[in-house]
Amino acid sequence: MEYRRKLFSFPTPYDLDGSRALFLQAIEENVRFHYHSCPEYQKIAQAQGFSPRPLQNEEDLAQLPFLPTILFKRHDLRSMEGKKFLLTATSSGTGGRPSSIQFDMDGLFCGLRMVLRLGRYHHLFSPVPTNYIVMGYKPRRDNHAAAVKTAFGATLFAPAIRRRYALLYRDGKYVPDLDGVIQSIISYSRSSLPTRFMGFPSYTYFVLRRMEEQGITVKLKTGSKIMLGGGWKQFYTQQVDKKALYALAERVLGVPEQAFEEFFGAVEHPILYCSCPNHRFHVPVYSRVIIRDVHTLQPLPYGCPGLVNLITPMVNAAPLTSVMTDDLGVLHEPDSCGCGISSPWLELLGRVGLTGLKTCAAVAAELLSEVKL
Amino acid sequence: MILAKGKLYDNRHQEDILSHLEEEIAETRRTQSLSPETVIATADRLRQRALDGDFHALLAPFLQTGMGPLIQKVLTAMSQESLTYRMQVELGGCPPPIVHTAPPMGQQGVEIRPVPLGTLLHIAAGNADGLPAYAAAEGLLTGNVNLIKLPQADSGLSVRLLWELTAMEPALADFLYVFDTPSEDVTAMKKLASIADGISVWGSEEAIRAVRTLAPPGAKLMEWGHRLGFVYISGWENKEEEMKQLAEHILSTRQLLCSSCQTIFLDTEKEEALTGFCREFLPFLEQAAQKYPFSSMGEAAEVTLRRLDGELESILSGSPLPFFSPSGCCLTICQDEELELSPCLGAA
């Protein structure tokens, strides 16, 4: 897996042109590995008339077998023996069952290099001791959700002197403690050290809104940041305008818009997408995005909305090379953002889904689960 | 949100409202009655206001998700003409007529008049936004006090509509209570059920069995069990036309209704007949799909993902691939005789 290692050590994280050959070689290597190691992947590839072959250009990526994320919820797809797994992560299971994905040690080292590289690029690291407000779950040994691990990981960007979690585990379940978080924010604002927020945008928004409703405003120290990640889908469905969130944070916390750092990723595509100064998710060298037509699944050109297909050679433990998410998005042209990052940027539009109509039978099932007497 | 006696309350007032509920309802039933004419006139005014755009802000989110035609149907059903017609057909007139019997041989005659059952608990269906409001309207038409337990999936439309109804006609306010308490709140559910003379429940047999344990002795259970629609084909009279109509029925209802066809049974022992039917029927589905397109990109994407998933599942399980039409309609051959929900439901 030489090419994968080289790709994840590539010095400039948004130089897609410079890393293209390496990316294609790493993908070919990764696909070949899964083809020969994961019987289900091979079966699907063969049924679709695909066999591993050298990739000539990025257009060839569209020919790879792409697996919908829902398949990982129902099948334990593996390309390695269980004992070689270092980490298991689960998706949040927004639409029902979560995916459970295993990661290999080399893949995780690649991920670590990626985080270090992107962290430096986006100035996420700081030696200044920091207070943390984690707008997410307090980690537990039996909670494998990727959102928990990444939120905790983000509290390592600057030395944590204390962490306050919004979702606490009590009596066998997680419960939000937003008032407790507000008390901690007030207390942290009196500290001489900066405060960083990390976690779900929706919780962050609710806390700030509640503070404003209660007439509580504070001024966090310079260097404070609001890092948002995970739960974008729910955030979009609440139709909260990001601009409204930035303005709210400025009013309530005294934190300017530039102090926002947003992340996007998925357990089935564990690549860190960091927002640029214009709050856009540019494609890093470790990843590619294909937007596919919602009817035909054919690749679409820049600017056209469709289903988001994500590609990376990062993971060997499971065939995550090309996954079809249930997100709708648009890929915008390189150099169209204006922030100085040349790679294309991904705009998320929301999730696939039928209208609010529910079936008679589906509602019956829901009622059944509701009526527990 | 709770609606009680024409006022909206936060859920934290539930316990307090429930503690006075029985007493309040008893007082209402002792001192007031509700005529169907009042209910019909109010429903018609509500409809007129909706048509005039008064509730645009409330309805806009539903219109955006392509529910315009459904809302139109509901509004039509709320018109004076429609409700009077229903009363006429189902109860013999509006108000329902009083029948004086004249038994033979000098026996004493009696007067028969429909009367309200009393207090109805509606454990409302949530398969379309606003349906619980319609259930309440039916309960009001028959003069009952109505306790509506909203489904968890309710979007808030029902309680707002019913609140508007009581605001327009205060005479309805004492006859209408809406709760969005979850069914897991057994104490509240038991309290609501204990007050009811009839419980209108919608769901599977298991759900109905569970609700039955709640019903006090003497309370009537009005069951609306879910049904799975199917089509049985043993031959054709006008094959082309019948296939066209079946395809249009499937696509126009998106298999979402109890009466929607989920499974097609072919009376044959030959497997070739099954594959032959699929090949023949698929173009009709495709034509119907063109006639009833999805209203949003998200819907089309969901269907496409389901199709992709179905295809990959077939590959992994080694079962024959379903038949797909270009727009994503799908026919799967099963050898058994089970009546089951279509995996393509919502999409066809």
Interface residues (C-beta under 8 A of the other chain):
Chain A: E40 K43 I44 A47 L67 P68 I70 L71 R74 H75 V294 H295 L297 P305 G306 L307 M324 D326 L328 G350 R351 V352 G353 L354 T355 G356 L357 K358 T359 C360 A361 A362 V363 A364 A365 E366 L367 L368 E370 V371 K372 L373
Chain B: F62 T65 G66 M67 L70 I123 A125 G126 N127 A128 D129 P151 Q152 A153 S155 P182 S183 E184 V186 M189 W202 G203 S204 E206 A207 A210 V211 T213 L214 G225 H226 R227 L228 R254 Q255 L256 L257 C258 S295 S296 M297 G298 E299 A300 A301 E302 T304 L305 L308 D309 L312 E313 I315 L316 S327 G328 L341 L345 G346 A347
